[in-house]
Amino acid sequence: MSLSISTITAPTRFVDLSGQRYAYRRFGAGSAPPLLCLQHFTGTLDNWDPAVIDPLAAGREVILFENAGIGRSTGAVPESIAGMAEHALRFLDGIGLSFCDFLGFSLGGMIAQQIARERPSVVRKLLLVGTAPRGGEDIMHLEKPSLARYLSDPSLKGYARLQKLFFAPTDSSQAAGAAFIQRLGLRTEDREPVAGSEVAKAQVAAFREWEHVIGERFADLKRVRHPTLVINGIYDEMIPVQNSYWLSSHLPNAVLLTYPDSGHGSLFQFHESFTRQAAAFLASPSISAPY
């Protein structure tokens, strides 16, 4: 497929599977395994940054996926991460993809972890960005003052609110946030419906369930032996960086990368570094876990 097709121009495709329709975009070229991209809280296909996705599509196909009830995907939004993972696996089966890499951002990183546990054979490598393990803490508590002040501010509309939530309250980070918002606006046609309150309510329920500890805390991470790159901004208020430390210390084959002067959207603020690090990680030989 021509690389002239990008995040900005890639057509939205649909696959119908037993009454469930999933929306997705697939583009890029190269011999590397495809990269499935799983999105953040209330995010649609249109929330992927061209500065992040397009460089990664230079060496592989990328697949941007919209889970059930998001955008133009039909059905109800599951109220558990396991339910979301079930839909993602159904989608992969439906398009005939049995093996790929995963980029899971925020909520998407939790779905990627669930998939890696449930069907490890479908995963080659994991990029887990701004996310948390099951049993993590302070996962998307939107009522806390540092987040609520932006969510309740009537002067902030659409992407302007996202800029405040995803980037640190410094001039440099906010400037990067403004550039990110500008890039998101480059796609002007074939856009997705914005997620509403019902989507948010269901996904918040999934976050609360994910915080619940089942058995020994973090023990399930030891079964995820895939090579993993964990990334976060040190000032993430939505899913604090402590959760990334827990991921990297309990996953048997993980490396942690943190970015300064950045929040939840560190991959967008430092997109040049992120895409360079991600591409090198995906291209490197897989190393089996030592135990």
C-alpha positions as CSV (number, residue, x, y, z in Angstrom):
1,M,0.0,0.0,0.0
2,S,1.3,3.5,-0.9
3,L,2.8,5.5,1.9
4,S,1.0,8.5,0.5
5,I,-1.9,7.2,2.5
6,S,-1.4,8.4,6.1
7,T,-3.2,9.0,9.3
8,I,-4.7,12.1,7.7
9,T,-5.9,10.4,4.5
10,A,-6.4,6.7,5.3
11,P,-10.0,5.7,4.5
12,T,-12.1,4.2,7.3
13,R,-12.8,0.6,6.7
14,F,-15.5,-1.7,8.3
15,V,-15.7,-5.4,9.0
16,D,-19.0,-7.0,10.0
17,L,-18.8,-10.1,12.2
18,S,-21.9,-11.8,13.4
19,G,-23.9,-8.6,13.7
20,Q,-21.0,-6.5,15.1
21,R,-19.4,-3.9,12.9
22,Y,-15.9,-2.6,13.7
23,A,-14.4,0.6,12.2
24,Y,-10.7,0.7,11.5
25,R,-8.0,2.2,9.3
26,R,-5.1,0.2,7.9
27,F,-2.2,1.6,6.0
28,G,1.6,1.6,5.7
29,A,4.1,-0.8,4.1
30,G,7.1,-2.9,5.0
31,S,8.1,-6.4,6.0
32,A,7.7,-6.0,9.7
33,P,4.7,-7.5,11.5
34,P,1.6,-5.2,11.6
35,L,1.2,-2.8,14.5
36,L,-2.3,-2.8,16.1
37,C,-3.0,0.5,17.9
38,L,-5.4,0.6,20.8
39,Q,-6.7,4.0,21.9
40,H,-7.2,6.0,25.0
41,F,-10.2,6.9,27.1
42,T,-13.1,8.1,24.9
43,G,-10.6,8.4,22.0
44,T,-11.6,7.5,18.4
45,L,-9.6,6.9,15.2
46,D,-9.2,10.6,14.9
47,N,-7.3,10.9,18.1
48,W,-4.1,9.3,16.7
49,D,-1.4,11.8,16.1
50,P,0.0,11.7,12.5
51,A,3.5,12.6,13.9
52,V,3.4,9.3,15.9
53,I,1.6,7.0,13.5
54,D,3.0,8.0,10.1
55,P,6.7,7.4,11.0
56,L,5.8,4.0,12.4
57,A,4.0,3.1,9.2
58,A,7.2,3.6,7.2
59,G,8.3,0.1,8.1
60,R,5.1,-1.8,8.6
61,E,1.4,-1.7,8.3
62,V,-0.4,0.0,11.1
63,I,-4.0,-0.8,12.1
64,L,-6.0,1.8,14.0
65,F,-8.9,0.0,15.7
66,E,-12.1,1.3,17.2
67,N,-13.6,-1.0,19.9
68,A,-17.3,-1.7,20.3
69,G,-19.5,1.3,20.8
70,I,-16.7,3.8,19.8
71,G,-17.0,6.1,16.8
72,R,-18.7,4.1,14.0
73,S,-18.2,0.7,15.6
74,T,-21.5,-0.7,16.7
75,G,-22.6,-2.3,19.9
76,A,-22.3,-1.3,23.6
77,V,-19.0,-0.2,25.2
78,P,-18.0,-3.0,27.6
79,E,-17.7,-2.2,31.2
80,S,-14.6,-4.3,31.7
81,I,-11.1,-4.5,30.1
82,A,-11.7,-8.2,29.5
83,G,-14.8,-7.4,27.4
84,M,-12.8,-4.9,25.4
85,A,-10.1,-7.4,24.8
86,E,-12.7,-9.9,23.6
87,H,-13.8,-7.5,20.9
88,A,-10.2,-6.7,19.8
89,L,-9.5,-10.4,19.5
90,R,-12.7,-11.0,17.5
91,F,-11.6,-8.1,15.2
92,L,-8.2,-9.7,14.7
93,D,-9.7,-13.0,13.9
94,G,-12.2,-11.3,11.5
95,I,-9.4,-9.7,9.4
96,G,-7.3,-12.8,9.5
97,L,-4.5,-11.5,11.5
98,S,-2.9,-14.1,13.8
99,F,0.3,-12.4,14.9
100,C,1.2,-8.7,15.4
101,D,2.8,-6.1,17.6
102,F,0.7,-3.9,19.9
103,L,0.8,-0.2,20.7
104,G,-1.6,0.3,23.7
105,F,-2.0,3.9,24.9
106,S,-3.7,4.5,28.3
107,L,-6.9,2.4,28.2
108,G,-5.5,0.6,25.2
109,G,-2.5,-0.5,27.2
110,M,-4.7,-2.3,29.6
111,I,-6.5,-4.1,26.7
112,A,-3.1,-5.1,25.3
113,Q,-2.1,-6.6,28.6
114,Q,-5.3,-8.6,28.8
115,I,-4.8,-9.9,25.3
116,A,-1.2,-10.9,26.1
117,R,-2.5,-13.0,29.0
118,E,-5.5,-14.5,27.3
119,R,-3.9,-15.3,23.9
120,P,-0.1,-14.8,24.1
121,S,0.4,-16.4,20.7
122,V,-1.1,-13.3,18.9
123,V,1.4,-10.9,20.5
124,R,5.0,-10.4,19.4
125,K,6.0,-7.2,21.2
126,L,4.2,-4.7,23.4
127,L,4.4,-0.9,23.5
128,L,2.6,0.2,26.7
129,V,2.3,3.9,27.0
130,G,0.7,5.9,29.8
131,T,-1.1,2.9,31.2
132,A,-1.3,0.8,34.4
133,P,-1.3,-2.9,35.5
134,R,-4.3,-4.6,37.0
135,G,-4.3,-3.6,40.6
136,G,-2.7,-0.2,39.8
137,E,-3.6,3.0,41.6
138,D,-5.2,6.4,40.8
139,I,-6.3,5.2,37.3
140,M,-8.4,7.9,35.7
141,H,-9.9,9.4,38.8
142,L,-11.6,12.3,37.0
143,E,-13.0,13.7,40.2
144,K,-9.6,14.7,41.7
145,P,-8.9,18.5,41.6
146,S,-6.0,18.3,39.1
147,L,-8.3,16.8,36.5
148,A,-11.8,18.1,37.6
149,R,-10.8,21.7,37.1
150,Y,-10.3,21.2,33.4
151,L,-13.3,18.8,32.9
152,S,-15.6,21.3,34.6
153,D,-14.2,24.5,32.9
154,P,-16.9,25.6,30.4
155,S,-14.4,27.7,28.5
156,L,-12.6,24.5,27.4
157,K,-14.1,22.8,24.4
158,G,-13.1,19.6,22.5
159,Y,-9.4,19.4,21.9
160,A,-8.6,22.4,24.1
161,R,-9.6,20.3,27.1
162,L,-7.4,17.5,25.8
163,Q,-4.5,19.8,25.6
164,K,-4.8,20.7,29.3
165,L,-5.3,17.0,30.4
166,F,-2.6,15.4,28.3
167,F,0.2,17.9,28.8
168,A,2.0,19.3,31.9
169,P,1.2,22.8,33.0
170,T,4.5,24.3,31.8
171,D,4.9,26.7,28.9
172,S,7.0,24.1,27.0
173,S,4.6,21.2,27.5
174,Q,1.5,23.3,26.7
175,A,3.2,24.6,23.5
176,A,3.7,21.0,22.5
177,G,0.1,20.3,23.3
178,A,-1.0,23.1,21.0
179,A,1.0,21.6,18.2
180,F,-0.5,18.2,18.9
181,I,-4.0,19.7,18.7
182,Q,-3.2,21.3,15.4
183,R,-2.0,18.0,14.0
184,L,-5.2,16.3,15.1
185,G,-7.2,18.8,13.0
186,L,-5.3,18.1,9.8
187,R,-7.8,15.3,8.9
188,T,-10.9,17.1,7.7
189,E,-12.9,14.4,6.0
190,D,-14.2,10.9,7.0
191,R,-14.1,11.7,10.7
192,E,-15.6,9.8,13.5
193,P,-18.4,10.8,15.9
194,V,-17.1,12.2,19.1
195,A,-17.5,9.9,22.1
196,G,-20.3,10.9,24.5
197,S,-21.1,10.6,28.2
198,E,-22.3,7.0,27.9
199,V,-19.0,5.9,26.4
200,A,-17.1,7.7,29.3
201,K,-19.4,6.1,31.9
202,A,-18.7,2.6,30.6
203,Q,-15.0,3.1,30.3
204,V,-14.7,4.6,33.8
205,A,-16.5,1.5,35.1
206,A,-13.8,-0.6,33.3
207,F,-11.1,1.4,35.0
208,R,-12.6,0.9,38.5
209,E,-12.8,-2.9,37.8
210,W,-9.2,-2.9,36.6
211,E,-8.0,-1.4,39.9
212,H,-9.4,-4.3,41.8
213,V,-6.7,-6.7,42.9
214,I,-7.3,-10.3,42.1
215,G,-5.1,-12.8,44.1
216,E,-1.5,-11.7,44.6
217,R,-1.0,-8.2,43.4
218,F,0.8,-8.0,40.0
219,A,1.4,-11.8,39.9
220,D,-0.4,-12.0,36.5
221,L,2.3,-9.7,35.0
222,K,4.9,-12.4,35.4
223,R,3.1,-14.5,32.8
224,V,3.5,-11.8,30.2
225,R,6.9,-12.7,28.8
226,H,6.7,-10.7,25.6
227,P,9.4,-8.0,25.0
228,T,7.8,-4.8,26.3
229,L,8.6,-1.1,26.2
230,V,6.9,0.9,28.9
231,I,6.6,4.6,28.4
232,N,5.2,7.5,30.4
233,G,5.6,11.2,31.2
234,I,6.7,11.9,34.8
235,Y,3.9,14.4,35.5
236,D,1.0,12.2,34.2
237,E,-2.0,13.1,36.3
238,M,-4.4,10.8,34.5
239,I,-2.5,7.5,35.1
240,P,0.5,8.5,37.3
241,V,4.0,7.2,36.4
242,Q,4.1,5.0,39.5
243,N,1.9,2.6,37.5
244,S,4.6,2.4,34.8
245,Y,7.2,1.6,37.4
246,W,5.1,-1.3,38.6
247,L,4.7,-2.6,35.1
248,S,8.4,-2.5,34.3
249,S,9.4,-4.0,37.6
250,H,7.0,-7.0,37.4
251,L,7.0,-7.8,33.6
252,P,9.8,-10.3,33.1
253,N,11.0,-8.7,29.8
254,A,10.3,-5.0,30.1
255,V,12.3,-1.7,29.7
256,L,11.0,1.6,31.1
257,L,11.4,5.0,29.4
258,T,10.1,8.1,31.1
259,Y,10.0,11.6,29.6
260,P,10.6,14.9,31.5
261,D,8.3,17.9,31.5
262,S,5.4,15.8,30.2
263,G,2.1,14.3,31.2
264,H,-0.2,11.6,29.8
265,G,0.5,12.6,26.2
266,S,4.3,12.2,26.4
267,L,4.4,10.2,23.2
268,F,2.8,13.2,21.4
269,Q,5.0,15.8,23.1
270,F,8.2,13.9,22.3
271,H,7.0,12.3,19.1
272,E,10.4,12.3,17.4
273,S,12.1,10.5,20.2
274,F,9.1,8.2,20.8
275,T,8.9,7.0,17.2
276,R,12.7,6.6,17.0
277,Q,12.7,4.5,20.3
278,A,9.6,2.6,19.3
279,A,10.9,1.7,15.8
280,A,14.2,0.6,17.3
281,F,12.5,-1.6,19.9
282,L,10.2,-3.2,17.3
283,A,13.1,-3.9,15.0
284,S,15.4,-5.3,17.6
285,P,15.8,-9.1,18.0
286,S,13.4,-10.6,20.4
287,I,15.0,-11.7,23.6
288,S,13.3,-14.4,25.7
289,A,12.6,-13.8,29.3
290,P,15.3,-15.3,31.6
291,Y,12.7,-17.2,33.6
